Amino acid sequence: QLNYGEIKIGKDRYITLTASDAHAIQKAHDILTEEACNPPTIKALSKMVFLNEQKLKAGFSAKYHMSIRMTMAENLLSTTDLSIDEIAKQLGYNYSSNFVKMFKKTHGKTPLAFRKLKN
């Protein structure tokens, strides 16, 4: 459950989440789940749920303990046959090695190992 109130987003910066912000974050998660094969960009997602990108990213991470990007990566790995390179590109990584590194840091396994476990 997400606590309304302040979320730390920097060394000395906080943002405040309201109940409607929390609802928008839940809706964003639902959209990512429903559109797993073809997720919207973070910019488009923030417009769909009427929440600015910074608040959406911070609130999403606080509630789901994972970034929006990594949630999208999980969904794409689980529901598509896209290559790791294609998924990395779709998520905005210039180099798939950076994507693999970040995914491994978040999940403790490579995207390929994650995909094998899911199938």
C-alpha positions as semicolon CSV with decimal commas, in nm:
position;residue;x (nm);y (nm);z (nm)
1;Q;0,000;0,000;0,000
2;L;0,129;0,343;-0,092
3;N;0,147;0,600;0,184
4;Y;0,017;0,936;0,078
5;G;0,246;1,212;0,172
6;E;0,604;1,277;0,088
7;I;0,835;1,071;-0,128
8;K;1,204;1,156;-0,135
9;I;1,322;1,215;-0,493
10;G;1,664;1,361;-0,437
11;K;1,906;1,451;-0,166
12;D;1,684;1,723;-0,022
13;R;1,377;1,709;-0,246
14;Y;1,039;1,559;-0,175
15;I;0,713;1,539;-0,364
16;T;0,374;1,506;-0,206
17;L;0,130;1,240;-0,321
18;T;-0,243;1,280;-0,287
19;A;-0,508;1,009;-0,299
20;S;-0,582;1,099;-0,661
21;D;-0,209;1,071;-0,744
22;A;-0,207;0,722;-0,592
23;H;-0,513;0,632;-0,799
24;A;-0,336;0,758;-1,116
25;I;-0,030;0,546;-1,032
26;Q;-0,250;0,237;-0,993
27;K;-0,417;0,319;-1,325
28;A;-0,074;0,351;-1,491
29;H;0,018;0,005;-1,360
30;D;-0,310;-0,134;-1,497
31;I;-0,243;0,022;-1,838
32;L;0,107;-0,129;-1,848
33;T;-0,038;-0,469;-1,762
34;E;-0,316;-0,446;-2,022
35;E;-0,083;-0,309;-2,291
36;A;0,207;-0,541;-2,204
37;C;0,286;-0,624;-2,567
38;N;0,276;-0,263;-2,682
39;P;0,334;-0,035;-2,382
40;P;0,300;0,342;-2,414
41;T;0,603;0,561;-2,353
42;I;0,638;0,708;-2,005
43;K;0,549;1,049;-2,150
44;A;0,230;0,909;-2,308
45;L;0,148;0,715;-1,992
46;S;0,175;1,029;-1,778
47;K;-0,071;1,205;-2,012
48;M;-0,310;0,908;-2,002
49;V;-0,331;0,919;-1,622
50;F;-0,304;1,300;-1,591
51;L;0,006;1,297;-1,372
52;N;0,340;1,463;-1,443
53;E;0,625;1,228;-1,532
54;Q;0,833;1,298;-1,223
55;K;0,546;1,225;-0,985
56;L;0,444;0,919;-1,184
57;K;0,797;0,773;-1,181
58;A;0,858;0,846;-0,812
59;G;0,516;0,722;-0,702
60;F;0,539;0,410;-0,918
61;S;0,879;0,321;-0,773
62;A;0,756;0,381;-0,419
63;K;0,447;0,164;-0,465
64;Y;0,581;-0,118;-0,681
65;H;0,949;-0,110;-0,573
66;M;1,047;-0,106;-0,939
67;S;1,079;0,155;-1,209
68;I;0,819;0,187;-1,483
69;R;1,086;0,086;-1,735
70;M;1,168;-0,238;-1,552
71;T;0,798;-0,321;-1,521
72;M;0,762;-0,270;-1,896
73;A;1,071;-0,489;-1,950
74;E;0,921;-0,769;-1,739
75;N;0,596;-0,752;-1,934
76;L;0,769;-0,753;-2,274
77;L;0,993;-1,044;-2,176
78;S;0,694;-1,243;-2,050
79;T;0,448;-1,172;-2,330
80;T;0,647;-1,123;-2,652
81;D;0,918;-1,294;-2,854
82;L;1,101;-0,965;-2,911
83;S;1,478;-0,992;-2,888
84;I;1,662;-0,838;-2,593
85;D;1,798;-0,575;-2,836
86;E;1,446;-0,487;-2,956
87;I;1,314;-0,461;-2,599
88;A;1,609;-0,244;-2,497
89;K;1,546;-0,014;-2,794
90;Q;1,172;0,004;-2,722
91;L;1,247;0,105;-2,362
92;G;1,478;0,383;-2,476
93;Y;1,818;0,227;-2,412
94;N;2,081;0,315;-2,673
95;Y;2,280;0,004;-2,585
96;S;2,127;-0,330;-2,495
97;S;2,421;-0,396;-2,260
98;N;2,304;-0,104;-2,042
99;F;1,954;-0,254;-2,036
100;V;2,089;-0,598;-1,941
101;K;2,300;-0,444;-1,662
102;M;2,006;-0,249;-1,519
103;F;1,771;-0,547;-1,547
104;K;2,021;-0,773;-1,370
105;K;2,071;-0,513;-1,097
106;T;1,693;-0,495;-1,042
107;H;1,604;-0,863;-1,078
108;G;1,924;-1,047;-0,989
109;K;1,920;-1,225;-1,326
110;T;1,964;-1,142;-1,691
111;P;1,663;-1,073;-1,913
112;L;1,723;-1,404;-2,091
113;A;1,728;-1,600;-1,763
114;F;1,411;-1,416;-1,654
115;R;1,237;-1,506;-1,981
116;K;1,333;-1,874;-1,948
117;L;1,187;-1,886;-1,597
118;K;0,863;-1,725;-1,714
119;N;0,807;-1,972;-2,002
